[in-house]
Amino acid sequence: MTEKWQKAVAVVSELSEKKQDAIAAIVLSELEDEQRWTRSFANSQKVLSAMAEEAWQEHLAGKTKPLDPDAPES
């Protein structure tokens, strides 16, 4: 356990049970969200690679144009 985490646990342990549970719920939710993102990105690599290859082939075929962020939208 890191020093920073130990400090956080010590501070939270001084709070009421209700507040401890609320903080625990937030931490667990964040961890679950991180796991979902990790799985999503891991499962999307083939699709992203295919899309990148398609975009590169369109560029090579002259079907793209330079991006000009200062140009007015059309």
MMTF fields as JSON, N, C-alpha, C and O atoms, coordinates in Angstrom:
{
  "mmtfVersion": "1.0.0",
  "mmtfProducer": "UNKNOWN",
  "numBonds": 295,
  "numAtoms": 296,
  "numGroups": 74,
  "numChains": 1,
  "numModels": 1,
  "chainsPerModel": [1],
  "groupsPerChain": [74],
  "chainIdList": ["A"],
  "bondAtomList": [4, 2, 8, 6, 12, 10, 16, 14, 20, 18, 24, 22, 28, 26, 32, 30, 36, 34, 40, 38, 44, 42, 48, 46, 52, 50, 56, 54, 60, 58, 64, 62, 68, 66, 72, 70, 76, 74, 80, 78, 84, 82, 88, 86, 92, 90, 96, 94, 100, 98, 104, 102, 108, 106, 112, 110, 116, 114, 120, 118, 124, 122, 128, 126, 132, 130, 136, 134, 140, 138, 144, 142, 148, 146, 152, 150, 156, 154, 160, 158, 164, 162, 168, 166, 172, 170, 176, 174, 180, 178, 184, 182, 188, 186, 192, 190, 196, 194, 200, 198, 204, 202, 208, 206, 212, 210, 216, 214, 220, 218, 224, 222, 228, 226, 232, 230, 236, 234, 240, 238, 244, 242, 248, 246, 252, 250, 256, 254, 260, 258, 264, 262, 268, 266, 272, 270, 276, 274, 280, 278, 284, 282, 288, 286, 292, 290],
  "bondOrderList": [1, 1, 1, 1, 1, 1, 1, 1, 1, 1, 1, 1, 1, 1, 1, 1, 1, 1, 1, 1, 1, 1, 1, 1, 1, 1, 1, 1, 1, 1, 1, 1, 1, 1, 1, 1, 1, 1, 1, 1, 1, 1, 1, 1, 1, 1, 1, 1, 1, 1, 1, 1, 1, 1, 1, 1, 1, 1, 1, 1, 1, 1, 1, 1, 1, 1, 1, 1, 1, 1, 1, 1, 1],
  "groupList": [{"groupName": "MET", "atomNameList": ["N", "CA", "C", "O"], "elementList": ["N", "C", "C", "O"], "formalChargeList": [0, 0, 0, 0], "bondAtomList": [1, 0, 2, 1, 3, 2], "bondOrderList": [1, 1, 2], "singleLetterCode": "M", "chemCompType": "L-PEPTIDE LINKING"}, {"groupName": "THR", "atomNameList": ["N", "CA", "C", "O"], "elementList": ["N", "C", "C", "O"], "formalChargeList": [0, 0, 0, 0], "bondAtomList": [1, 0, 2, 1, 3, 2], "bondOrderList": [1, 1, 2], "singleLetterCode": "T", "chemCompType": "L-PEPTIDE LINKING"}, {"groupName": "GLU", "atomNameList": ["N", "CA", "C", "O"], "elementList": ["N", "C", "C", "O"], "formalChargeList": [0, 0, 0, 0], "bondAtomList": [1, 0, 2, 1, 3, 2], "bondOrderList": [1, 1, 2], "singleLetterCode": "E", "chemCompType": "L-PEPTIDE LINKING"}, {"groupName": "LYS", "atomNameList": ["N", "CA", "C", "O"], "elementList": ["N", "C", "C", "O"], "formalChargeList": [0, 0, 0, 0], "bondAtomList": [1, 0, 2, 1, 3, 2], "bondOrderList": [1, 1, 2], "singleLetterCode": "K", "chemCompType": "L-PEPTIDE LINKING"}, {"groupName": "TRP", "atomNameList": ["N", "CA", "C", "O"], "elementList": ["N", "C", "C", "O"], "formalChargeList": [0, 0, 0, 0], "bondAtomList": [1, 0, 2, 1, 3, 2], "bondOrderList": [1, 1, 2], "singleLetterCode": "W", "chemCompType": "L-PEPTIDE LINKING"}, {"groupName": "GLN", "atomNameList": ["N", "CA", "C", "O"], "elementList": ["N", "C", "C", "O"], "formalChargeList": [0, 0, 0, 0], "bondAtomList": [1, 0, 2, 1, 3, 2], "bondOrderList": [1, 1, 2], "singleLetterCode": "Q", "chemCompType": "L-PEPTIDE LINKING"}, {"groupName": "ALA", "atomNameList": ["N", "CA", "C", "O"], "elementList": ["N", "C", "C", "O"], "formalChargeList": [0, 0, 0, 0], "bondAtomList": [1, 0, 2, 1, 3, 2], "bondOrderList": [1, 1, 2], "singleLetterCode": "A", "chemCompType": "L-PEPTIDE LINKING"}, {"groupName": "VAL", "atomNameList": ["N", "CA", "C", "O"], "elementList": ["N", "C", "C", "O"], "formalChargeList": [0, 0, 0, 0], "bondAtomList": [1, 0, 2, 1, 3, 2], "bondOrderList": [1, 1, 2], "singleLetterCode": "V", "chemCompType": "L-PEPTIDE LINKING"}, {"groupName": "SER", "atomNameList": ["N", "CA", "C", "O"], "elementList": ["N", "C", "C", "O"], "formalChargeList": [0, 0, 0, 0], "bondAtomList": [1, 0, 2, 1, 3, 2], "bondOrderList": [1, 1, 2], "singleLetterCode": "S", "chemCompType": "L-PEPTIDE LINKING"}, {"groupName": "LEU", "atomNameList": ["N", "CA", "C", "O"], "elementList": ["N", "C", "C", "O"], "formalChargeList": [0, 0, 0, 0], "bondAtomList": [1, 0, 2, 1, 3, 2], "bondOrderList": [1, 1, 2], "singleLetterCode": "L", "chemCompType": "L-PEPTIDE LINKING"}, {"groupName": "ASP", "atomNameList": ["N", "CA", "C", "O"], "elementList": ["N", "C", "C", "O"], "formalChargeList": [0, 0, 0, 0], "bondAtomList": [1, 0, 2, 1, 3, 2], "bondOrderList": [1, 1, 2], "singleLetterCode": "D", "chemCompType": "L-PEPTIDE LINKING"}, {"groupName": "ILE", "atomNameList": ["N", "CA", "C", "O"], "elementList": ["N", "C", "C", "O"], "formalChargeList": [0, 0, 0, 0], "bondAtomList": [1, 0, 2, 1, 3, 2], "bondOrderList": [1, 1, 2], "singleLetterCode": "I", "chemCompType": "L-PEPTIDE LINKING"}, {"groupName": "ARG", "atomNameList": ["N", "CA", "C", "O"], "elementList": ["N", "C", "C", "O"], "formalChargeList": [0, 0, 0, 0], "bondAtomList": [1, 0, 2, 1, 3, 2], "bondOrderList": [1, 1, 2], "singleLetterCode": "R", "chemCompType": "L-PEPTIDE LINKING"}, {"groupName": "PHE", "atomNameList": ["N", "CA", "C", "O"], "elementList": ["N", "C", "C", "O"], "formalChargeList": [0, 0, 0, 0], "bondAtomList": [1, 0, 2, 1, 3, 2], "bondOrderList": [1, 1, 2], "singleLetterCode": "F", "chemCompType": "L-PEPTIDE LINKING"}, {"groupName": "ASN", "atomNameList": ["N", "CA", "C", "O"], "elementList": ["N", "C", "C", "O"], "formalChargeList": [0, 0, 0, 0], "bondAtomList": [1, 0, 2, 1, 3, 2], "bondOrderList": [1, 1, 2], "singleLetterCode": "N", "chemCompType": "L-PEPTIDE LINKING"}, {"groupName": "HIS", "atomNameList": ["N", "CA", "C", "O"], "elementList": ["N", "C", "C", "O"], "formalChargeList": [0, 0, 0, 0], "bondAtomList": [1, 0, 2, 1, 3, 2], "bondOrderList": [1, 1, 2], "singleLetterCode": "H", "chemCompType": "L-PEPTIDE LINKING"}, {"groupName": "GLY", "atomNameList": ["N", "CA", "C", "O"], "elementList": ["N", "C", "C", "O"], "formalChargeList": [0, 0, 0, 0], "bondAtomList": [1, 0, 2, 1, 3, 2], "bondOrderList": [1, 1, 2], "singleLetterCode": "G", "chemCompType": "PEPTIDE LINKING"}, {"groupName": "PRO", "atomNameList": ["N", "CA", "C", "O"], "elementList": ["N", "C", "C", "O"], "formalChargeList": [0, 0, 0, 0], "bondAtomList": [1, 0, 2, 1, 3, 2], "bondOrderList": [1, 1, 2], "singleLetterCode": "P", "chemCompType": "L-PEPTIDE LINKING"}],
  "groupTypeList": [0, 1, 2, 3, 4, 5, 3, 6, 7, 6, 7, 7, 8, 2, 9, 8, 2, 3, 3, 5, 10, 6, 11, 6, 6, 11, 7, 9, 8, 2, 9, 2, 10, 2, 5, 12, 4, 1, 12, 8, 13, 6, 14, 8, 5, 3, 7, 9, 8, 6, 0, 6, 2, 2, 6, 4, 5, 2, 15, 9, 6, 16, 3, 1, 3, 17, 9, 10, 17, 10, 6, 17, 2, 8],
  "groupIdList": [1, 2, 3, 4, 5, 6, 7, 8, 9, 10, 11, 12, 13, 14, 15, 16, 17, 18, 19, 20, 21, 22, 23, 24, 25, 26, 27, 28, 29, 30, 31, 32, 33, 34, 35, 36, 37, 38, 39, 40, 41, 42, 43, 44, 45, 46, 47, 48, 49, 50, 51, 52, 53, 54, 55, 56, 57, 58, 59, 60, 61, 62, 63, 64, 65, 66, 67, 68, 69, 70, 71, 72, 73, 74],
  "secStructList": [7, 7, 2, 2, 2, 2, 2, 2, 2, 2, 2, 2, 2, 6, 1, 7, 2, 2, 2, 2, 2, 2, 2, 2, 2, 2, 2, 2, 2, 2, 2, 2, 2, 2, 2, 2, 2, 2, 2, 2, 2, 2, 2, 2, 2, 2, 2, 2, 2, 2, 2, 2, 2, 2, 2, 2, 2, 2, 2, 2, 6, 6, 7, 7, 7, 7, 7, 7, 6, 6, 1, 7, 7, 7],
  "xCoordList": [0.857, 0.0, 0.903, 1.867, 0.584, 1.417, 1.171, 0.163, 2.109, 1.996, 0.789, 0.07, 0.583, -0.546, -1.873, -2.792, -1.978, -3.211, -3.437, -4.567, -2.372, -2.478, -3.0, -3.835, -2.503, -2.96, -4.442, -5.202, -4.848, -6.255, -7.142, -8.187, -6.729, -7.51, -7.602, -8.66, -6.504, -6.514, -7.492, -8.231, -7.481, -8.396, -9.845, -10.704, -10.107, -11.475, -11.963, -13.147, -11.079, -11.496, -11.992, -12.646, -11.692, -12.165, -13.566, -14.183, -14.063, -15.387, -16.479, -16.206, -17.705, -18.84, -18.93, -18.391, -19.625, -19.783, -20.473, -20.131, -21.44, -22.171, -21.222, -21.274, -20.358, -19.407, -18.35, -17.928, -17.925, -16.964, -17.553, -16.884, -18.815, -19.471, -19.612, -19.45, -19.913, -20.048, -18.719, -18.677, -17.638, -16.316, -15.915, -15.347, -16.205, -15.912, -16.661, -16.108, -17.91, -18.706, -18.089, -18.061, -17.6, -16.963, -15.701, -15.492, -14.867, -13.608, -13.906, -13.295, -14.829, -15.162, -15.749, -15.458, -16.564, -17.139, -16.048, -16.077, -15.101, -13.987, -13.156, -12.747, -12.905, -12.128, -12.874, -12.274, -14.171, -14.976, -14.993, -14.917, -15.092, -15.09, -13.758, -13.726, -12.681, -11.353, -11.24, -10.674, -11.768, -11.74, -12.563, -12.167, -13.713, -14.542, -13.788, -13.787, -13.141, -12.371, -11.234, -10.988, -10.542, -9.437, -9.934, -9.316, -11.053, -11.623, -12.071, -11.841, -12.709, -13.19, -12.043, -12.128, -10.973, -9.837, -9.156, -8.732, -9.044, -8.412, -9.217, -8.648, -10.528, -11.392, -11.537, -12.056, -11.099, -11.312, -10.068, -10.129, -8.955, -7.714, -7.815, -7.313, -8.441, -8.576, -9.416, -9.069, -10.509, -11.382, -10.649, -10.714, -9.957, -9.222, -8.111, -7.881, -7.432, -6.377, -6.96, -6.381, -8.089, -8.744, -9.172, -9.015, -9.706, -10.124, -8.919, -8.99, -7.827, -6.617, -6.082, -5.678, -6.078, -5.614, -6.508, -6.012, -7.812, -8.74, -8.494, -8.492, -8.291, -8.019, -6.703, -6.611, -5.695, -4.401, -4.539, -3.961, -5.299, -5.5, -6.265, -5.961, -7.242, -7.962, -7.015, -7.104, -6.123, -5.138, -4.228, -3.991, -3.717, -2.843, -3.553, -2.916, -4.848, -5.637, -6.047, -6.751, -5.614, -5.937, -7.35, -7.865, -7.979, -9.36, -9.469, -10.565, -8.351, -8.371, -7.871, -7.283, -8.107, -7.578, -7.007, -7.42, -6.06, -5.452, -6.5, -7.451, -6.315, -7.197, -6.739, -5.575, -7.662, -7.367, -8.279, -9.433, -7.781, -8.66, -9.145, -10.089, -8.516, -8.938, -9.958, -10.53, -10.193, -11.15, -12.564, -12.839, -13.46, -14.851, -15.471, -15.131, -16.385, -17.064, -18.008, -18.635, -18.093, -19.003, -20.116, -20.968],
  "yCoordList": [-1.172, 0.0, 1.235, 1.31, 2.185, 3.381, 4.297, 4.193, 5.179, 6.135, 7.051, 7.359, 7.477, 8.383, 7.669, 8.259, 6.404, 5.655, 5.425, 5.521, 5.122, 4.947, 6.214, 6.158, 7.357, 8.637, 8.84, 9.267, 8.537, 8.691, 7.79, 8.222, 6.548, 5.609, 6.098, 6.004, 6.618, 7.131, 8.291, 8.376, 9.184, 10.336, 9.863, 10.29, 8.989, 8.508, 7.719, 7.776, 6.987, 6.171, 7.018, 6.501, 8.296, 9.203, 9.727, 10.353, 9.477, 9.98, 9.034, 7.921, 9.499, 8.644, 7.465, 7.511, 6.41, 5.242, 5.606, 5.079, 6.504, 6.923, 7.58, 7.287, 8.467, 9.135, 8.157, 8.239, 7.238, 6.224, 5.393, 5.132, 4.981, 4.2, 4.995, 4.446, 6.283, 7.129, 7.232, 7.132, 7.429, 7.526, 6.182, 6.139, 5.104, 3.771, 3.53, 2.966, 3.955, 3.795, 4.569, 4.084, 5.766, 6.574, 5.889, 5.777, 5.437, 4.776, 3.522, 3.307, 2.698, 1.472, 1.76, 1.051, 2.788, 3.171, 3.608, 3.245, 4.378, 4.817, 3.639, 3.597, 2.689, 1.507, 0.667, 0.175, 0.506, -0.238, 0.468, -0.178, 1.792, 2.574, 2.409, 2.249, 2.45, 2.255, 0.876, 0.739, -0.132, -1.486, -1.571, -2.242, -0.887, -0.877, -0.232, -0.759, 0.914, 1.589, 0.7, 0.613, 0.044, -0.837, -1.961, -2.266, -2.574, -3.645, -3.106, -3.742, -1.938, -1.359, -1.09, -1.426, -0.488, -0.207, -1.486, -1.578, -2.464, -3.729, -4.428, -5.04, -4.335, -4.994, -4.207, -4.741, -2.966, -2.139, -1.985, -1.301, -2.591, -2.387, -2.839, -2.148, -3.965, -4.433, -3.463, -3.146, -2.996, -2.061, -0.752, -0.214, -0.238, 1.014, 0.872, 1.785, -0.251, -0.485, -0.517, 0.052, -1.172, -1.23, 0.156, 0.502, 0.946, 2.308, 3.16, 3.945, 3.012, 3.766, 3.375, 4.239, 2.102, 1.637, 2.177, 2.601, 2.161, 2.699, 4.195, 4.659, 4.934, 6.371, 6.601, 7.505, 5.794, 5.944, 5.657, 6.364, 4.626, 4.293, 5.414, 5.726, 6.016, 7.156, 8.33, 9.029, 8.545, 9.621, 9.353, 10.24, 8.12, 7.766, 7.894, 8.202, 7.664, 7.752, 9.188, 9.43, 10.141, 11.548, 11.936, 12.942, 11.168, 11.448, 12.293, 12.48, 12.801, 13.626, 15.009, 15.247, 15.92, 17.275, 17.722, 17.234, 18.645, 19.106, 19.738, 20.368, 19.565, 20.164, 21.588, 21.829, 22.527, 23.925, 24.38, 24.726, 24.388, 24.745, 26.183, 26.531, 27.031, 28.425, 28.66, 29.746, 27.655, 27.811, 27.773, 27.032, 28.582, 28.551, 27.197, 26.555, 26.785, 25.503, 25.627, 26.665, 24.543, 24.595, 23.605, 23.515],
  "zCoordList": [0.0, 0.0, 0.0, 0.762, -0.85, -0.921, 0.272, 0.971, 0.476, 1.58, 1.392, 2.343, 0.154, -0.129, 0.134, 0.703, -0.279, -0.054, 1.438, 1.915, 2.176, 3.623, 4.279, 5.182, 3.817, 4.366, 4.065, 4.933, 2.848, 2.466, 3.316, 3.803, 3.493, 4.304, 5.745, 6.367, 6.274, 7.644, 7.797, 8.777, 6.804, 6.868, 6.757, 7.528, 5.803, 5.588, 6.797, 7.129, 7.458, 8.603, 9.77, 10.676, 9.755, 10.806, 10.522, 11.384, 9.336, 8.956, 9.447, 9.897, 9.351, 9.726, 8.75, 7.644, 9.189, 8.32, 7.017, 5.958, 7.092, 5.896, 4.893, 3.698, 5.384, 4.492, 3.982, 2.828, 4.837, 4.392, 3.253, 2.254, 3.414, 2.374, 1.077, -0.013, 1.2, 0.011, -0.721, -1.947, 0.016, -0.599, -1.207, -2.298, -0.517, -1.048, -2.351, -3.294, -2.403, -3.623, -4.786, -5.918, -4.501, -5.549, -6.054, -7.263, -5.14, -5.528, -6.34, -7.387, -5.875, -6.586, -7.966, -8.93, -8.055, -9.345, -10.323, -11.499, -9.835, -10.684, -11.165, -12.326, -10.284, -10.659, -11.695, -12.651, -11.503, -12.478, -13.825, -14.869, -13.804, -15.03, -15.763, -16.983, -15.019, -15.613, -16.252, -17.336, -15.597, -16.163, -17.443, -18.397, -17.464, -18.683, -19.831, -20.943, -19.576, -20.625, -21.113, -22.316, -20.197, -20.572, -21.473, -22.493, -21.093, -21.93, -23.276, -24.305, -23.285, -24.543, -25.503, -26.685, -25.005, -25.872, -26.33, -27.482, -25.461, -25.833, -26.925, -27.828, -26.839, -27.821, -29.111, -30.091, -29.144, -30.326, -31.197, -32.218, -30.832, -31.579, -33.027, -33.913, -33.294, -34.674, -35.49, -36.627, -34.924, -35.623, -35.883, -36.988, -34.878, -35.046, -36.084, -36.877, -36.081, -37.079, -38.485, -39.41, -38.649, -39.959, -40.413, -41.584, -39.503, -39.846, -40.233, -41.179, -39.514, -39.826, -41.199, -41.976, -41.496, -42.802, -43.919, -44.962, -43.703, -44.696, -44.92, -46.06, -43.856, -43.976, -44.72, -45.549, -44.43, -45.104, -46.599, -47.424, -46.945, -48.354, -49.071, -50.222, -48.408, -48.987, -49.2, -50.209, -48.266, -48.404, -49.598, -50.418, -49.692, -50.805, -52.149, -53.157, -52.175, -53.399, -53.713, -54.694, -52.891, -53.145, -52.768, -53.257, -51.921, -51.535, -50.273, -49.745, -49.79, -48.577, -48.895, -49.95, -47.977, -48.134, -46.797, -45.745, -46.838, -45.573, -44.657, -45.121, -43.39, -42.399, -42.137, -41.817, -42.277, -41.994, -40.873, -41.124, -39.619, -38.502, -38.538, -37.829, -39.354, -39.447, -40.544, -40.637, -41.374, -42.464, -41.888, -40.944, -42.468, -41.999, -42.32, -43.313, -41.455, -41.675, -42.863, -43.079, -43.627, -44.789, -44.659, -45.543]
}
